[in-house]
Amino acid sequence: MKKKGQNDVEALKKELEELQKEAANKHSLYLRALADYQNLEKRVLEEKEREANRSTREIISEVLVLKEDIDKAEDFEKSHDLKVIKNKFEGVLAKLGVEEVQAEGQEFDPEVMECLTLEPGAEPNKVTRVIEKGYRFRGKLLKPARVAVGTEQGDK
C-alpha cells in the first residue's frame, strides 16, 4: 500500500508532465505565430516595394517623353544651353536607375528591340539605325528600342 506522501509525489509528477506538455504546445504555437507575423511583415514590405517600383516606372515613362522631346529638339537646334539641359536630365535618369538600351550596330534582340523596318543590303540581323530609343529601369525593360534591321538583298 502506498503512503499518502508517495501518492502526492506521483500526482505532482503527473501534473508537472501535463504542464510541461502544455507549455511546449503553447511555445510551439507562439513560434508559429511569430513566424507567421514575420512572413506577413516581409510580404507587406515586398508589396510596398513593388508598388513603389510600379509608381516610379509610371512616372519615369512619362518623364522619358520629355527626354525624347529634348532629343528631337537637339536634332533641330544645336545649342549649348539645350546640351546642358539634356546632360542634366540624363544624369537624373541615371541616378534613378534608368539606362538606355544599346542597339545601334548590335545584333537584333527581340527581347529589348522592336523591328520597325528592314533595310536590304545591310549586314543581316544587325541594327542599322535606332528609330526610337529604348530604356531599362533597374534592369527591367521599360520601353523597347524601335529599330531598323539589316537584311540581305532581296529578303523581305
Long-range contacts (C-beta under 8 A, 24 or more apart in sequence): 53-138, 56-96, 56-137, 57-137, 57-142, 60-93, 60-96, 60-98, 60-135, 60-137, 60-142, 61-142, 61-143, 63-93, 64-93, 64-98, 64-135, 64-142, 64-143, 67-93, 68-132, 68-133, 71-133, 96-137, 97-137, 97-138, 97-139, 98-135, 98-136, 98-137, 98-142, 99-135, 99-136, 100-133, 100-134, 100-135, 100-136, 101-133, 101-134, 101-135, 101-136, 101-141, 101-144, 101-145, 103-127, 103-130, 103-133, 103-134, 103-145, 103-147, 104-129, 104-130, 108-147, 108-149, 111-141, 112-136, 112-141, 112-144, 112-145, 113-144, 113-145, 113-146, 113-147, 114-144, 114-145, 114-146, 114-147, 115-147, 115-148, 115-149, 116-146, 116-147, 116-148, 117-148, 117-149, 118-148, 118-149, 118-150, 118-151, 118-155, 118-156, 119-148, 119-149, 119-150, 119-151, 120-150, 120-151, 120-152, 120-153, 120-154, 120-155, 121-150, 121-152, 121-153, 122-149, 122-150, 122-151, 123-150, 124-150, 124-151, 124-152, 124-155, 125-149, 125-150, 125-151, 126-150
